[in-house]
């Protein structure tokens, strides 16, 4: 771990900025309205218990993110924007940056970001590092490789701060790279560095060896974001639970934030991790298992991922979260919905029964019809998954 440039969040700040209950963050769960018109898909979605719970919450917060004539293409997906707001990390200038080895491909007339989170063996990663070692030494750039499952995140520490604005690899995946090129006063400095790195990899031939071994070649390094520490007004969770981070970069970034704030991080893919889920603590729960299907515009894989997500939440969250304090954050490609379950005294449904009772019934496996706070108008929980058009 690279030493932080500023002190981590203090206990005083943590006490001053407590999290309001637990939060379930579900990237990729919002989908185009056209997907939700299928009767078969609607029937499958209405059987999801977590969707019944989320539909009882009270507040809808849209977060526009699509490209318009006046608004450039977003640099991060909506859930990434939410995470940076929650942890108060908004730095755009730093000498330490996270980068991801990626696969660029040639389209009709331009380069595209074809693949991220490329699986690399330790031997292959060592070959990539050896090929660029002279370049790193010449530019006085320190490299730290962070292993995350079968993939790696590279952390680069430059001798001087690098002032650029970058796109996350998730936001740029499948798109032309020139639309997400870094901008800023040091963008030319980065372009020179990465072009020399790409030539070093090409001339040394590690990509040909990868192809011969039947694995996807790595031919570039994607500069993702500065390694900023959580700010003084970051939300403080007692636990961060990773079911599926959606991207190795997100996972290593969250791990960095958790270490800086002295917060326990629980990766449910680790053996025995479920035993570390304490009762009634404030936690951030991240499950991005539906994100890849949403980015690939695959409705069949998307609904399968939502059903798997339902089984995961049913298994773990009912016994470990105070149901009255849940916050649901659902996002898609361009929008985000934030719904909070307040106390039963604050919110009533159209028939006068408390929404708190609706959530408790859902958690016991006896979901009751839930209506909106506007009298007389039924609320269809499937509508919650419709991504607002920008």
VOFITOR-303369 format. One record per residue (C-alpha): residue number from 1; residue in three letters; z, x, y. Coordinates in Angstrom, 1 decimal, always signed. Each point is the difference from the previous one (the first is absolute). Layout:
BEGIN
pos code w u v
NUM Ala Z X Y
...
***
This chain:
BEGIN
pos code w u v
1 Unk +0.0 +0.0 +0.0
2 Unk -1.0 +1.3 +3.4
3 Unk +3.0 +0.3 +2.3
4 Unk +0.1 -2.8 +2.5
5 Unk -0.7 +1.0 +3.6
6 Unk +2.7 -2.4 +1.4
7 Unk +3.4 -1.1 -1.4
8 Unk -0.2 -3.0 -2.4
9 Unk +1.4 -3.4 +0.9
10 Unk +3.7 +0.1 +0.5
11 Unk +2.6 -2.3 -1.5
12 Unk +0.6 -1.4 +3.5
13 Unk -3.7 -1.0 +0.3
14 Unk +0.1 -1.5 -3.5
15 Unk +3.0 -2.1 +0.9
16 Unk -1.6 -1.0 +3.3
17 Unk -3.3 -1.1 -1.7
18 Unk +0.9 -1.7 -3.3
19 Unk -2.7 -1.8 -2.0
20 Unk +0.3 -3.7 +0.1
21 Unk +0.1 -0.7 -3.8
22 Unk -2.6 +1.1 -2.5
23 Unk -3.7 +0.2 +0.5
24 Unk -2.8 -0.5 -2.6
25 Unk -3.2 +1.7 +1.2
26 Unk -3.1 -1.1 -1.9
27 Unk -3.3 +1.6 +1.2
28 Unk -3.2 -1.5 -1.2
29 Unk +1.3 -3.5 -0.6
30 Unk -1.9 -1.7 +2.9
31 Unk -3.6 -0.9 -1.0
32 Unk -3.1 -1.7 +1.4
33 Unk +0.1 -3.8 +0.2
34 Unk -3.1 -0.1 -2.2
35 Unk +2.0 +1.4 -2.9
36 Unk +2.7 -2.6 +0.3
37 Unk -2.4 -3.0 -0.3
38 Unk -0.4 +0.5 -3.8
39 Unk +2.1 -2.8 -1.7
40 Unk +0.7 +2.4 -3.0
41 Unk +1.3 +2.7 +2.3
42 Unk +2.1 -2.5 +2.0
43 Unk +1.6 -1.2 -3.2
44 Unk +0.9 +3.6 -1.0
45 Unk +1.4 +0.8 +3.4
46 Unk +2.2 -3.1 +0.2
47 Unk +1.8 +1.2 -3.2
48 Unk +1.2 +3.2 +1.9
49 Unk +3.7 -0.3 +0.7
50 Unk +0.1 +2.7 +2.7
51 Unk -2.7 -2.0 +1.9
52 Unk +2.2 -3.1 -0.2
53 Unk +2.9 +2.0 +1.5
54 Unk -2.1 +1.6 +2.7
55 Unk -1.5 -3.3 +1.1
56 Unk +3.5 -1.3 +0.8
57 Unk +0.5 +2.6 +2.6
58 Unk -0.3 -0.8 +3.7
59 Unk -2.0 +2.4 +2.1
60 Unk -3.7 +0.9 -0.1
61 Unk -1.0 +3.2 +1.9
62 Unk -3.7 +0.7 +0.0
63 Unk -1.1 +3.6 +0.6
64 Unk -3.7 +0.3 +1.0
65 Unk -1.7 +3.0 -1.3
66 Unk -3.7 -0.6 -0.3
67 Unk -2.7 +1.9 +1.9
68 Unk -1.3 -1.9 +3.1
69 Unk -2.2 +0.8 +2.9
70 Unk +3.0 +1.1 +2.0
71 Unk +2.4 +1.1 -2.8
72 Unk -1.0 +3.1 -2.0
73 Unk +0.4 +0.1 -3.8
74 Unk +3.8 +0.2 -0.8
75 Unk +1.3 +3.4 -1.1
76 Unk +2.5 -1.5 -2.4
77 Unk +0.1 -3.1 -2.2
78 Unk +2.4 -2.7 +1.2
79 Unk +2.8 +0.9 -2.5
80 Unk -0.2 +3.6 +1.1
81 Unk +0.3 -1.1 +3.6
82 Unk +3.1 -2.0 -1.0
83 Unk +1.6 +2.9 -1.7
84 Unk -0.5 +2.3 +3.0
85 Unk +1.5 -2.6 +2.2
86 Unk +3.0 -0.6 -2.3
87 Unk +0.8 +3.7 -0.3
88 Unk -0.9 +0.7 +3.7
89 Unk -2.4 +2.8 -0.8
90 Unk -2.8 +0.0 +2.6
91 Unk -0.6 +3.7 +0.7
92 Unk -3.6 +1.0 +0.5
93 Unk +0.6 +3.7 +0.5
94 Unk +1.8 +2.4 -2.4
95 Unk -0.5 +3.4 -1.6
96 Unk +0.7 -1.5 -3.4
97 Unk -2.5 -2.4 -1.5
98 Unk -0.6 -1.8 -3.3
99 Unk -3.4 +0.3 -1.6
100 Unk -1.6 -1.3 -3.1
101 Unk -2.6 +1.7 -2.3
102 Unk -2.8 -2.6 -0.2
103 Unk -3.5 -0.6 -1.2
104 Unk -2.8 -0.5 +2.5
105 Unk -3.3 -1.4 -1.1
106 Unk -3.4 -0.3 +1.7
107 Unk -1.2 -3.5 +0.8
108 Unk -3.5 -0.9 +1.3
109 Unk +0.3 +2.2 +3.0
110 Unk +3.7 +0.8 +0.5
111 Unk +3.1 +1.2 -1.8
112 Unk +2.5 -2.5 -1.4
113 Unk +3.6 +0.4 -1.2
114 Unk -0.5 -0.9 -3.6
115 Unk +3.3 +0.8 -1.7
116 Unk +3.6 +0.8 +0.8
117 Unk +2.9 +0.8 -2.2
118 Unk -2.2 +2.2 -2.2
119 Unk +1.8 +1.0 -3.2
120 Unk +0.4 +3.8 -0.1
121 Unk +1.6 +2.2 -2.6
122 Unk +2.2 +2.8 +1.2
123 Unk -2.7 +2.5 -1.0
124 Unk -2.6 -1.8 +2.1
125 Unk +2.3 -0.3 +3.0
126 Unk +0.8 +3.7 -0.3
127 Unk -3.8 +0.7 +0.0
128 Unk -0.4 -2.0 +3.2
129 Unk +2.9 +1.9 +1.7
130 Unk -1.3 +3.4 -1.0
131 Unk -3.5 -0.8 +1.3
132 Unk +1.4 -0.7 +3.5
133 Unk +2.8 +2.5 +0.1
134 Unk -2.0 +2.5 +2.2
135 Unk -0.7 -2.8 +2.5
136 Unk +3.6 -1.1 +0.1
137 Unk +1.2 +3.6 +0.6
138 Unk -2.7 +0.6 +2.7
139 Unk +1.0 -3.1 +1.9
140 Unk +3.7 +0.5 -0.7
141 Unk +0.3 -3.4 -1.6
142 Unk +2.9 -0.5 -2.5
143 Unk -0.7 -2.3 -3.0
144 Unk +2.5 -2.0 -2.0
145 Unk -1.4 -2.0 -2.9
146 Unk +1.9 -3.1 -0.9
147 Unk -0.6 -1.4 -3.5
148 Unk +0.0 -3.8 -0.3
149 Unk -0.9 -1.1 -3.5
150 Unk -3.4 +1.3 -0.9
151 Unk -1.0 +0.6 +3.6
152 Unk +1.1 +2.3 +2.8
153 Unk +0.7 -0.2 +3.7
154 Unk -0.5 +3.1 +2.1
155 Unk +2.3 +0.7 +2.9
156 Unk -1.5 +2.4 +2.6
157 Unk +2.1 +1.7 +2.6
158 Unk -2.1 +1.4 +2.8
159 Unk +1.2 +2.8 +2.4
160 Unk -0.5 -2.4 +2.9
161 Unk +0.3 -3.8 +0.2
162 Unk -3.1 -1.9 -0.9
163 Unk -0.8 -2.9 +2.4
164 Unk -2.3 -2.3 -1.8
165 Unk -0.1 -3.7 -1.0
166 Unk -1.0 -0.6 -3.6
167 Unk -0.7 -2.8 -2.4
168 Unk +1.9 -0.6 -3.2
169 Unk -2.1 +0.5 -3.1
170 Unk +0.7 -3.6 -1.1
171 Unk -1.5 -1.3 +3.3
172 Unk -3.1 +2.2 -0.4
173 Unk -0.5 -0.4 -3.8
174 Unk -3.6 -0.9 -0.8
175 Unk -1.1 +0.3 +3.6
176 Unk -2.1 +2.5 +2.0
177 Unk +2.1 +3.0 +0.9
178 Unk -1.4 +0.3 +3.6
179 Unk +1.6 -3.4 +0.8
180 Unk +3.4 +1.5 -0.8
181 Unk -0.5 +3.5 +1.3
182 Unk +3.1 +1.5 +1.6
183 Unk +0.0 -0.2 +3.8
184 Unk +2.0 +1.8 +2.7
185 Unk +0.3 +3.2 +1.8
186 Unk +0.2 +2.0 -3.2
187 Unk -2.5 -1.9 -2.1
188 Unk -2.6 +2.9 +0.3
189 Unk +2.7 +2.4 -1.3
190 Unk +0.6 -2.1 -3.1
191 Unk -3.8 -0.5 -0.6
192 Unk -0.5 +3.7 +0.0
193 Unk +2.9 +0.5 -2.4
194 Unk -1.0 -2.7 -2.5
195 Unk -3.7 +1.1 +0.0
196 Unk +1.1 +3.6 -0.9
197 Unk +2.2 -1.5 -2.7
198 Unk -2.8 -2.0 -1.5
199 Unk -2.3 +3.0 +0.0
200 Unk +2.7 +2.1 -1.7
201 Unk +0.4 -2.6 -2.8
202 Unk -3.8 -0.3 -0.4
203 Unk -0.6 +3.7 -0.1
204 Unk +2.8 +0.7 -2.5
205 Unk -1.2 -2.7 -2.3
206 Unk +3.2 -1.9 -0.9
207 Unk -1.9 -3.3 +0.4
208 Unk -2.6 +1.0 -2.6
209 Unk +2.8 +0.9 -2.4
210 Unk +1.6 -3.4 +0.6
211 Unk -3.3 -1.8 -0.7
212 Unk -0.5 +2.1 -3.2
213 Unk +3.5 -1.1 -1.1
214 Unk -0.9 -3.6 +0.5
215 Unk +2.2 -0.6 +3.0
216 Unk -0.9 -1.2 +3.5
217 Unk -0.6 +3.0 +2.3
218 Unk +1.9 +0.5 +3.2
219 Unk -2.2 +1.1 +2.9
220 Unk +2.0 -0.6 +3.2
221 Unk +3.5 -0.3 +1.5
222 Unk +0.9 -3.2 +1.9
223 Unk +2.3 +0.6 +3.0
224 Unk +2.2 -3.1 -0.2
225 Unk +3.0 +0.0 +2.4
226 Unk +2.7 +2.2 +1.6
227 Unk +3.2 +0.5 -1.9
228 Unk +2.2 -1.8 +2.5
229 Unk +3.6 -0.8 -0.5
230 Unk +1.4 -3.5 +0.4
231 Unk +1.0 -0.8 +3.6
232 Unk +3.5 -1.1 +1.2
233 Unk -0.9 -3.7 -0.3
234 Unk -1.3 +0.1 -3.5
235 Unk +1.1 -2.7 -2.4
236 Unk +2.5 +1.3 -2.4
237 Unk -0.2 -1.2 -3.6
238 Unk +2.6 +1.0 -2.6
239 Unk -2.7 +0.4 -2.7
240 Unk -3.8 +0.3 +0.0
241 Unk -1.5 -1.3 -3.3
242 Unk -3.5 +1.2 -0.9
243 Unk -1.8 -2.2 -2.6
244 Unk -3.5 +1.0 +1.0
245 Unk -0.5 +1.9 +3.3
246 Unk -3.8 -0.6 +0.0
247 Unk -0.7 +3.6 +1.1
248 Unk +1.7 +3.3 -0.7
249 Unk +0.0 +0.7 +3.7
250 Unk +2.1 -3.1 +0.6
251 Unk +2.4 +0.9 -2.8
252 Unk +0.6 +3.6 +1.3
253 Unk +0.3 -1.3 +3.6
254 Unk +2.7 -2.5 -1.0
255 Unk +1.8 +2.6 -2.0
256 Unk +0.0 +2.3 +3.0
257 Unk +1.4 -2.9 +2.2
258 Unk +2.7 -0.8 -2.6
259 Unk +1.1 +3.6 -0.2
260 Unk +0.2 +0.3 +3.8
261 Unk +2.1 -3.2 +0.2
262 Unk +2.1 +0.8 -3.1
263 Unk -1.2 -3.1 -1.7
264 Unk -0.3 -0.3 -3.8
265 Unk -3.5 -0.5 -1.3
266 Unk -0.6 -1.6 -3.4
267 Unk -3.3 +0.4 -1.7
268 Unk -0.2 -2.7 -2.8
269 Unk -2.5 +2.1 -1.9
270 Unk +2.9 +2.5 -0.8
271 Unk +2.0 -0.5 -3.2
272 Unk +3.3 -1.7 +0.8
273 Unk -0.9 -0.8 +3.6
274 Unk +0.8 -3.7 -0.4
275 Unk +3.7 +1.0 -0.7
276 Unk +0.2 +1.4 +3.5
277 Unk -0.7 -3.4 +1.7
278 Unk +3.3 -0.8 +1.5
279 Unk +1.1 -3.6 +0.6
280 Unk -0.2 -1.5 +3.5
281 Unk -1.3 +3.0 +1.9
282 Unk -2.5 +0.0 +2.8
283 Unk -3.3 +1.3 -1.5
284 Unk -3.7 +0.4 +0.7
285 Unk -2.0 -1.1 -3.0
286 Unk -3.6 +1.3 -0.1
287 Unk -2.6 -1.3 -2.5
288 Unk -3.6 +0.7 +0.9
289 Unk -1.4 -0.7 -3.4
290 Unk -2.4 -2.6 +1.4
291 Unk -1.3 +2.3 +2.7
292 Unk -2.8 +1.8 -1.9
293 Unk -1.4 -3.3 -1.2
294 Unk +0.0 -1.4 +3.5
295 Unk -1.7 +3.1 +1.5
296 Unk -2.6 -0.2 -2.8
297 Unk -0.6 -3.7 +0.7
298 Unk +0.7 -0.9 -3.6
299 Unk +1.7 -3.5 -0.2
300 Unk +0.4 +0.1 -3.7
301 Unk +1.9 +3.3 +0.0
302 Unk +1.9 -1.2 +3.1
303 Unk +1.5 -3.1 -1.6
304 Unk +0.8 +1.9 -3.2
305 Unk +1.9 +2.5 +2.2
306 Unk +1.9 -2.8 +1.8
307 Unk +1.1 -1.5 -3.4
308 Unk +1.2 +3.5 -1.1
309 Unk +1.8 +0.3 +3.4
310 Unk +1.7 -3.4 -0.7
311 Unk +1.4 +1.2 -3.4
312 Unk +1.3 +3.2 +1.7
313 Unk +1.8 -1.8 +2.8
314 Unk +1.4 -2.6 -2.4
315 Unk +1.4 +2.8 -2.2
316 Unk +1.6 +2.0 +2.7
317 Unk +0.7 -1.8 +3.3
318 Unk +1.8 -3.2 -1.0
319 Unk +3.1 +1.9 -1.0
320 Unk +0.0 +2.7 +2.6
321 Unk -0.9 -1.6 +3.4
322 Unk +2.0 -2.5 +2.1
323 Unk -2.5 -2.8 +0.1
324 Unk +0.9 -1.2 +3.5
325 Unk -0.9 +3.4 +1.5
326 Unk -3.5 +0.5 -1.4
327 Unk -2.9 +0.9 +2.2
328 Unk -3.5 -0.3 -1.4
329 Unk -2.8 +2.1 +1.5
330 Unk -3.5 -0.8 -1.4
331 Unk -3.1 +1.8 +1.1
332 Unk -3.7 +0.4 -0.6
333 Unk -2.8 +2.0 +1.5
334 Unk +0.3 -1.2 +3.6
335 Unk +3.2 -2.1 +0.3
336 Unk +3.6 -0.2 -0.8
337 Unk +2.4 -2.9 -0.5
338 Unk +3.8 +0.5 +0.4
339 Unk +2.2 -2.9 -1.2
340 Unk +3.7 +0.1 +0.2
341 Unk +2.4 -2.2 -2.0
342 Unk +2.8 -0.8 +2.5
343 Unk +3.3 -1.7 -0.7
344 Unk +0.0 -3.5 -1.3
345 Unk +1.7 -1.2 +3.2
346 Unk -2.9 +1.2 +2.2
347 Unk -3.1 -1.3 -1.9
348 Unk -0.5 -3.4 -1.6
349 Unk -3.1 -1.3 -1.8
350 Unk -1.7 -3.3 +0.9
351 Unk +2.3 -2.1 -2.3
352 Unk +3.2 +1.5 +1.4
353 Unk +0.9 +2.1 -3.0
354 Unk +0.8 +3.6 +0.8
355 Unk -2.6 +2.6 -0.8
356 Unk +2.8 +2.1 -1.4
357 Unk +0.4 -2.6 -2.8
358 Unk -3.7 +0.3 -0.6
359 Unk +0.2 +3.7 -0.5
360 Unk +3.0 -0.2 -2.2
361 Unk -1.8 -2.5 -2.2
362 Unk -3.0 +2.2 -0.2
363 Unk +2.0 +3.0 -1.1
364 Unk +1.7 -2.1 -2.7
365 Unk -3.5 -0.9 -1.3
366 Unk +0.0 -3.6 +1.4
367 Unk -2.3 +0.1 +3.0
368 Unk -0.1 -3.2 +2.0
369 Unk -2.9 -1.0 +2.3
370 Unk +0.4 +1.7 +3.3
371 Unk -1.1 -1.5 +3.3
372 Unk -0.6 +1.5 +3.4
373 Unk +2.4 -0.3 +2.9
374 Unk -2.4 -2.5 +1.6
375 Unk +1.1 -3.5 -1.3
376 Unk -2.4 -1.8 -2.3
377 Unk -2.5 +2.9 -0.6
378 Unk +0.1 +1.6 -3.5
379 Unk -0.2 +3.8 -0.1
380 Unk -2.3 +1.4 -2.7
381 Unk +1.4 +3.4 -1.0
382 Unk -3.5 +1.2 -0.9
383 Unk -0.9 -0.2 +3.7
384 Unk +2.4 +2.8 +0.6
385 Unk -2.3 +2.4 -1.7
386 Unk -3.0 -0.8 +2.2
387 Unk -0.8 +3.0 +2.2
388 Unk -0.4 -1.2 +3.6
389 Unk -3.5 +0.7 +1.4
390 Unk -0.1 +2.4 +2.9
***
